[in-house]
Amino acid sequence: MNDSPPEHTSREKGTHGRERDTSGTDVLKVVIAQASFFGALMFYVGLTYASQYYGFFHLSPFSLGFGFAELALYSLRLLKLQVIVAAVIVLMVICIPWFSRRLPLPDPDSPRAITVRKAAMVLQAVFLVTGLVLFLRWNDIASYGWAAPLALAIGITLGQGRAAAAGHRGGPRRRALLLFAIGVCLFWSLTLAAQQMGRDDASTDARHVLEKTGLVVLSADRLSLPIPLEQDLGTKYRLRYRYTGLRLLLERGGRYYVVPVDWQPRTDPVYVLRESDTMWIGLMPGVLRAQ
């Protein structure tokens, strides 16, 4: 009889200990799941960006041998000032229904509450109509195609938030369908934005190829490079042919992917040079743009 309470207390402690362990494990699982999701998303965005960027130079990130971490880091190139400002504005708009549910409205039928609901309805309609119009004008907004699914995602989110604020949450199937539609639109918009930024950055680098890292190539044999800046140093040098007027795109595994200073993306190839006993490659700064 006297041993029963201690056993009960010990069991409770053990149970509480297991609950704490289970709680810590659950939190760890959630953190790992979220980290895995964001890691996979960064990899996908980085791969999309790199495919468009290097595709502009007739290269593929798969043939270049990029790893998972390298492609994931390419996604950080999307973190530009205009993108961050746009993301903050979008988050603020999406959070309007969440904030409206927490505003101290005295009466659901008061003029203030009615005004808030009407404003949310008008804002939702504006984004939905804008998204549909942009889809209809898809060929005319090639550089801003990502705006169409983004506008639809914002409109659907505002509608879901407005319905929740009014107490009309709908069934689980309806909510799941709306969340799926929002996720698809956001994922589509992110993909289009990564593609467009990859092409834009590649086009900018091609226009300012003079500013990229320059190369000096010394070779024992004459190279079949269609560049005018070839210099024969004479037979007293083992590496007698000197080439300049080249710019470095990328160096991977001892291979130098280079273009001439007058490179044209539609017609000219990218040259691949590899340092060896008969070829020496030096790097030098490019031409700085005048401020």
C-alpha positions as CSV (number, residue, x, y, z in Angstrom):
1,M,0.0,0.0,0.0
2,N,2.8,2.4,0.9
3,D,4.7,1.7,-2.3
4,S,1.8,2.6,-4.6
5,P,2.1,6.5,-4.5
6,P,5.9,6.5,-5.2
7,E,5.4,4.2,-8.2
8,H,2.6,6.5,-9.5
9,T,4.8,9.6,-9.0
10,S,7.8,7.9,-10.7
11,R,5.6,6.8,-13.6
12,E,4.3,10.4,-14.0
13,K,7.8,11.7,-14.1
14,G,8.8,9.2,-16.6
15,T,5.7,10.0,-18.7
16,H,6.4,13.7,-18.5
17,G,10.0,13.1,-19.5
18,R,8.9,11.1,-22.5
19,E,6.5,13.8,-23.4
20,R,9.2,16.4,-23.2
21,D,11.4,14.2,-25.4
22,T,8.6,13.6,-27.8
23,S,7.9,17.3,-28.0
24,G,11.6,18.1,-28.7
25,T,11.7,15.4,-31.3
26,D,8.6,16.8,-33.0
27,V,10.1,20.3,-33.1
28,L,13.3,18.8,-34.6
29,K,11.3,17.0,-37.2
30,V,9.4,20.1,-38.2
31,V,12.7,22.1,-38.4
32,I,14.3,19.4,-40.5
33,A,11.2,19.2,-42.8
34,Q,11.2,23.0,-43.3
35,A,14.9,23.1,-43.9
36,S,14.6,20.3,-46.4
37,F,11.8,22.1,-48.2
38,F,13.6,25.4,-48.4
39,G,16.8,23.6,-49.5
40,A,15.0,21.8,-52.3
41,L,13.3,25.1,-53.3
42,M,16.6,27.0,-53.4
43,F,18.1,24.2,-55.5
44,Y,15.2,24.3,-58.0
45,V,15.3,28.1,-58.2
46,G,19.1,28.1,-58.6
47,L,18.9,25.4,-61.3
48,T,16.2,27.4,-63.1
49,Y,18.3,30.6,-62.9
50,A,21.6,28.9,-63.9
51,S,19.9,27.1,-66.9
52,Q,18.7,30.4,-68.3
53,Y,21.9,32.3,-67.5
54,Y,24.4,29.8,-69.0
55,G,21.9,28.8,-71.7
56,F,22.3,32.3,-73.1
57,F,26.0,31.4,-73.5
58,H,25.2,28.0,-75.1
59,L,26.2,26.1,-72.0
60,S,24.3,23.8,-69.6
61,P,24.7,23.7,-65.8
62,F,24.6,19.9,-66.0
63,S,27.6,19.7,-68.4
64,L,29.5,22.2,-66.2
65,G,29.2,19.8,-63.2
66,F,27.5,22.0,-60.6
67,G,26.7,20.4,-57.3
68,F,23.6,20.8,-55.1
69,A,25.1,23.4,-52.9
70,E,26.4,25.5,-55.8
71,L,23.1,25.5,-57.6
72,A,21.3,26.3,-54.3
73,L,23.5,29.4,-53.9
74,Y,22.6,30.6,-57.3
75,S,19.1,31.2,-56.0
76,L,20.5,34.0,-53.9
77,R,21.1,36.0,-57.1
78,L,17.3,36.7,-57.0
79,L,17.7,38.7,-53.7
80,K,17.9,42.1,-55.3
81,L,16.6,45.3,-53.9
82,Q,13.6,45.4,-56.2
83,V,12.7,41.8,-55.6
84,I,12.9,42.3,-51.8
85,V,10.7,45.4,-51.9
86,A,8.2,43.6,-54.1
87,A,8.1,40.6,-51.8
88,V,7.5,42.8,-48.7
89,I,4.6,44.6,-50.5
90,V,3.1,41.2,-51.5
91,L,3.4,39.9,-47.9
92,M,1.8,43.1,-46.6
93,V,-1.1,42.8,-49.0
94,I,-1.6,39.1,-48.2
95,C,-1.6,39.8,-44.5
96,I,-4.4,42.4,-44.7
97,P,-7.1,39.8,-43.9
98,W,-5.1,38.5,-41.0
99,F,-4.8,42.0,-39.5
100,S,-8.4,42.8,-40.2
101,R,-9.6,39.8,-38.1
102,R,-7.7,41.3,-35.2
103,L,-9.0,44.8,-35.5
104,P,-11.4,45.7,-32.7
105,L,-14.6,46.2,-34.7
106,P,-17.5,47.1,-32.4
107,D,-20.2,45.5,-34.5
108,P,-20.0,43.3,-37.6
109,D,-22.9,45.4,-39.1
110,S,-21.3,48.8,-38.2
111,P,-20.3,51.1,-41.1
112,R,-16.6,50.6,-40.2
113,A,-16.9,46.8,-40.5
114,I,-18.9,47.1,-43.8
115,T,-16.3,49.5,-45.2
116,V,-13.5,47.0,-44.4
117,R,-15.3,44.1,-46.0
118,K,-16.0,46.1,-49.1
119,A,-12.4,47.3,-49.4
120,A,-11.2,43.7,-49.1
121,M,-13.7,42.6,-51.7
122,V,-12.6,45.4,-54.1
123,L,-8.9,44.6,-53.6
124,Q,-9.5,40.9,-54.2
125,A,-11.4,41.7,-57.4
126,V,-8.6,44.0,-58.6
127,F,-6.0,41.4,-58.2
128,L,-8.1,38.6,-59.8
129,V,-9.0,40.7,-62.8
130,T,-5.4,42.0,-63.2
131,G,-4.2,38.4,-63.2
132,L,-6.7,37.3,-65.8
133,V,-6.0,40.3,-68.0
134,L,-2.2,39.6,-67.8
135,F,-2.8,36.0,-68.9
136,L,-4.8,37.3,-71.9
137,R,-2.0,39.6,-72.8
138,W,0.7,37.0,-72.1
139,N,2.6,37.6,-75.4
140,D,2.8,41.3,-74.6
141,I,4.3,40.9,-71.1
142,A,7.0,38.4,-71.8
143,S,9.4,40.2,-69.4
144,Y,6.8,40.3,-66.7
145,G,5.0,37.0,-67.1
146,W,5.6,36.2,-63.5
147,A,3.1,39.0,-62.5
148,A,0.1,37.1,-63.9
149,P,0.2,34.0,-61.5
150,L,1.3,36.2,-58.7
151,A,-1.7,38.5,-59.0
152,L,-4.0,35.4,-59.0
153,A,-2.3,34.0,-55.9
154,I,-2.8,37.3,-54.1
155,G,-6.4,37.6,-55.2
156,I,-7.2,34.0,-54.0
157,T,-5.4,34.6,-50.7
158,L,-7.4,37.8,-50.1
159,G,-10.6,36.0,-50.8
160,Q,-9.7,33.2,-48.4
161,G,-8.8,35.6,-45.7
162,R,-12.0,37.7,-46.3
163,A,-14.1,34.5,-46.0
164,A,-12.3,33.5,-42.8
165,A,-12.8,36.9,-41.3
166,A,-16.5,36.7,-42.0
167,G,-16.7,33.2,-40.5
168,H,-17.2,31.4,-43.8
169,R,-14.2,29.0,-43.8
170,G,-15.8,26.4,-46.0
171,G,-15.1,22.7,-45.9
172,P,-11.6,21.1,-45.7
173,R,-11.7,20.1,-49.4
174,R,-12.4,23.7,-50.5
175,R,-9.6,25.0,-48.3
176,A,-7.2,22.4,-49.6
177,L,-8.1,23.2,-53.2
178,L,-7.6,26.9,-52.6
179,L,-4.3,26.4,-50.8
180,F,-3.2,24.1,-53.7
181,A,-4.2,26.8,-56.3
182,I,-2.3,29.5,-54.3
183,G,0.8,27.2,-54.0
184,V,0.8,26.4,-57.8
185,C,0.5,30.1,-58.7
186,L,3.3,31.2,-56.3
187,F,5.5,28.3,-57.6
188,W,4.8,29.2,-61.2
189,S,5.5,32.9,-60.5
190,L,8.8,32.1,-58.8
191,T,9.8,29.9,-61.7
192,L,9.1,32.6,-64.3
193,A,10.9,35.2,-62.2
194,A,14.0,33.0,-61.9
195,Q,14.0,32.4,-65.7
196,Q,13.6,36.0,-66.5
197,M,16.3,37.2,-64.1
198,G,18.7,34.6,-65.4
199,R,18.2,35.8,-69.0
200,D,18.4,39.4,-68.0
201,D,21.6,39.0,-66.1
202,A,23.2,37.0,-68.9
203,S,22.2,39.6,-71.4
204,T,23.6,42.4,-69.2
205,D,26.9,40.5,-68.8
206,A,27.1,39.9,-72.6
207,R,26.6,43.6,-73.3
208,H,29.4,44.5,-70.8
209,V,31.7,41.6,-71.5
210,L,34.7,43.9,-71.5
211,E,34.2,44.3,-67.7
212,K,34.7,40.6,-67.1
213,T,38.0,39.0,-66.1
214,G,40.5,39.1,-69.0
215,L,42.8,36.3,-70.1
216,V,46.3,36.1,-71.4
217,V,47.0,32.9,-73.2
218,L,50.5,31.7,-74.0
219,S,50.7,28.6,-76.3
220,A,53.4,26.6,-77.9
221,D,51.2,26.1,-81.0
222,R,49.1,28.5,-82.9
223,L,45.4,28.3,-81.8
224,S,42.4,28.5,-84.1
225,L,40.9,31.4,-82.3
226,P,39.2,34.1,-84.5
227,I,40.6,37.0,-82.6
228,P,42.9,39.6,-84.0
229,L,45.1,40.0,-80.9
230,E,47.6,37.3,-81.6
231,Q,51.3,38.0,-81.1
232,D,54.3,35.8,-82.1
233,L,57.0,36.2,-79.5
234,G,59.6,34.3,-81.6
235,T,61.3,31.0,-81.6
236,K,63.4,31.8,-78.5
237,Y,60.2,31.3,-76.3
238,R,58.8,27.9,-75.8
239,L,55.3,29.3,-75.5
240,R,55.7,31.7,-78.5
241,Y,52.1,32.6,-79.3
242,R,50.4,35.2,-77.1
243,Y,46.7,35.8,-77.2
244,T,44.7,38.6,-75.6
245,G,41.2,40.0,-76.1
246,L,39.5,37.2,-74.3
247,R,37.1,37.4,-71.4
248,L,36.4,34.7,-68.8
249,L,32.8,33.4,-68.3
250,L,33.6,30.5,-65.9
251,E,36.4,28.3,-64.7
252,R,35.5,24.7,-63.8
253,G,37.9,21.9,-63.2
254,G,40.8,23.5,-65.0
255,R,38.6,24.4,-68.0
256,Y,38.3,28.1,-68.9
257,Y,35.1,29.0,-70.8
258,V,36.0,32.2,-72.7
259,V,34.6,34.6,-75.3
260,P,36.2,37.3,-77.4
261,V,35.6,40.9,-76.5
262,D,33.3,41.4,-79.5
263,W,31.3,38.3,-78.8
264,Q,27.8,38.1,-80.3
265,P,25.3,35.8,-78.5
266,R,23.4,34.7,-81.6
267,T,26.3,33.7,-83.8
268,D,29.5,33.3,-81.9
269,P,30.6,30.2,-79.9
270,V,32.1,29.9,-76.5
271,Y,35.7,28.6,-76.4
272,V,36.9,26.1,-73.9
273,L,40.6,26.3,-73.0
274,R,42.5,23.9,-70.7
275,E,45.9,24.7,-69.1
276,S,48.6,22.2,-70.0
277,D,52.3,21.9,-70.6
278,T,51.9,23.6,-73.9
279,M,49.4,26.3,-72.8
280,W,49.6,28.8,-70.0
281,I,46.6,30.9,-69.0
282,G,46.9,34.1,-66.9
283,L,44.1,36.3,-65.5
284,M,43.9,40.0,-65.4
285,P,41.2,42.6,-64.6
286,G,38.7,43.6,-67.2
287,V,38.0,47.2,-68.4
288,L,36.1,49.1,-65.8
289,R,33.0,50.9,-66.8
290,A,33.2,54.7,-66.7
291,Q,31.2,56.2,-63.8
